[in-house]
Amino acid sequence: MIEIERKFLVKNEAYKSLSFKTQTLTQGYLSSDPKRAVRIRICDREAYITIKGETSQSGLSRFEWEKKIDFKDAQNLILLCHSSIITKVRHYVRYGNHTFEVDEFLGDNAGLVIAEIELTDEHESFERPEWLGKEVTGIKKYYNSQLSQNAFSNW
């Protein structure tokens, strides 16, 4: 499946009052190679393995394959991941005809808040909320796989 998404920094906390669902995510990377990142994600009592391919030249799309895995297996696989595990609180916010996933990073990435929107087409338009800041789509240092190696606190 091809994932098409745009990423933005978040200017303020106005999104929090609009959130209809919040989850805490823990994720680690078995491989953070930009051509084939392999991620383990634990969310509540569910777990997933995800493989992401190389990002397109536009920075908007890439191959993504995800499969639900056993929770205990994920806990064991997290131990094999790169040393910096990412923890974040994800807020789901409906705005216009879309849902934004706003990630409030914790730990070494505390202070970083990124909103993502998945689209069906690279040229799809969407309503832009006032709390959305600078677009960072395609800027590799904002990829979770890169944040696991070079945390926001080190910038």
N, C-alpha and C positions, 0 to 999 in steps of 0.2 A: 504494500500500500504506500502511496506517496502522501506524505504529510506536507501541508502548506500552512505556514504560520508566520505571523509577524510578532515582533517583540518590542516592548517599549519600557522605558524607565517610568516610574510612577512618581508624580509630583507631591502628592499629599495623601492623607488617609481617608478621603471622602468615599472611596470604594468600600470601606468596611461596613458602612451603614446600608449598602446596597447588596451585600453578600447574602446569598440564599443557602450556602453550604460552605463549611470550613473543614479541612482535613489536615492532619500533620503527616508529612511524607518524609521517609528516610530513604536515601538512595546512595548506592555506591557503584563504581565502575570497575568491571573486570578488565575492560579495555577502553581506553579513551582516545584511540587512534582516530583522527578526523574522518578516515575512510570507512571505519567500522567500529563505532562505539557500542559496547555491550554493558547494559545497565541492569542492576537489580534494584527494584523499588518495593518498599513495604509501606502500605497505607492501611492504617487500622489493623485488621486481622487478615488482609488480603495482600498477595505478593505477585509480582510480575517480573519477567525477564524481557528486556527490550533490546533489539538490535537496530541501530540507526546507521544509515549509509552516509556517504559524502554529501555535503550541502551543494545545491546547484550554484551556478555562477551568480545568480541574482540574490542568493542567500535566503530565498523564501521557501524552498522545498527540498525534500530529501526522502529517501526510502526509509520506512519505519515498519518493523515487525514486532508485535508484542504478544506475549502469551502468559496467561495466569499460571502460576506455579504454587506448589505446596508452601505454606507459611514457614514450616520448620526448615525446608530446603533453602528458602530465601535467607533465613537467619544464619544458616551455615555458609551460604555463598557470600553474604555481606562480609564475613570474616576474611574472605580471599580478595576483596576489592582493594583498590588503591587506598592508601592510609587515610585520606581525608574524606570522610563520609559527609554527605550533604543532608542537612535537616532543614525543612522549611514548612511554613504554614501556607496552605493553598486556600484562597478565597475564590469562590465561583460567583461571578457577577454578570447578570443579564443586562445588556444595554442595547437598545434597538433590537435588531433581529439576531444578535450574536451573544455568546457567552464568553466573557474574558476569564482567564485563569490568572489570578494575581498571586504571585509567590513572594512571600515575606521570608527571607532567608534568616537562619539562626546560626549560632556558632561562629566560625571563622568568616562567614559571609554575612554576618549581622549588619544591618544598615542598607543592604541591597534589596530593592523591591522591584520586581519585573512583572509586567502584564503581558500575557500572550493571547493571541486570538487565532483560532484555526479557521481557515478559509477553504472554500471549494475550488477556487480559481485564483491564480496569482494577481489578477486584476479586479477581483471582487471588491466592491466598495463596502464601507461599514461606517456607522456613526461613531464618532470619536468623543469619548467622555472628557470632561474638563480636567480630570485628574491624571490623564495620560500625558506623559512627558516625551522626551526625545526618543525617536525610534532607534533601536539598536539591532534590528534584524541583520543577520549576516556578520555581525561583529563577534568574532570567535571567543574573545575573553568573557563574553556573557553566556556562553554555552555552559550548561551544567557540568558537562564532562571536563571543561577547562577550569571551572570554579573548583572542582575537586582537586586540581593540581596547583592552581594559583588563586588562592582565596582572596576575596574582596578586601579583607583586612590587610593584605600585602601590597595593594596597589598604591 
